[in-house]
Amino acid sequence: MSEQKTASFGFREVPEADKEGLVREVFSSVAARYDLMNDLMSAGVHRIWKDAMVEWLNPQPGWRTLDVAGGTGDIAFRIADMARASGGEADITVCDINAAMLGEGKRRAEEKNERAISWVCGDAEKLPVPDAYFDAYTIAFGIRNVTHIEAALREARRVLKPGGRFLCLEFSKVTVPGMDTIYDAYSFKLLPKIGGMVAGDEQSYRYLAESIRRFPAQEAFAAMIAEAGLSQVKVRNLSGGIAAMHSAWRI
């Protein structure tokens, strides 16, 4: 009799088949206050990180961009704004597995009268889009939540055109001596309390802190990207490694 496969859900091991539903519950619970919580958790620094990501992407007029796990639209809106600033129009598809997060993004798009973005409910491991279709694939603070990171990376390569750009922003391993101790104390003691007070969900924010610690460090994740068939992998640390950007290309 074969052993049941498991996956990490924060510091717990859960049946592999259960992880997707557990992650969906986390983000459904916090969707309405997700961006407010990001501001409180990072003192607004997440906005600087996302600006840095889109600046490094440098989206070109006419590009088709797929933003995965981008339900609230934070990255997509920035890409659309940058495309217009360069005199072009964006063509962006946001794909998220969580309907509540997509609902927040659609609501924000209506408020902004943003028409350059389409919204699709789908799984990062089985994207509902054609092969070799997109010029760019972006994912911000989402890939650590998928059950099989390797499968999501292979899907990123599949949907990119030859010459297409992969860019991931994710929490990572602190590289500044001494900062890791302070960051751990904040993440595991203060962050869940903030989540409880503001979003009414202490447990979900405990999971988010734990999931960050379980995610591979910069070089290990870079190796996974290369193993998925993407090339020219580069890493840029942000805020002493609290977050990192990984860039690659489909050759």
Secondary structure, 3 states (H helix, E strand, C coil): CCCCCEEEECCEEEEHHHHHHHHHHHHHHHHHHHHHHHHHHHCCHHHHHHHHHHHHHCCCCCCEEEEECCCCCHHHHHHHHHHHHCCCCCEEEEEECCHHHHHHHHHHHHHHCCCCEEEEECECCECCCCCCCEEEEEEECCHHHCCCHHHHHHHHHHHEEEEEEEEEEEECCCCCCCHHHHHHHHHHHHHHHHHHHHCCCHHHHHHHHHHHHHCCCHHHHHHHHHHCCCEEEEEEEEHHHCEEEEEEECC
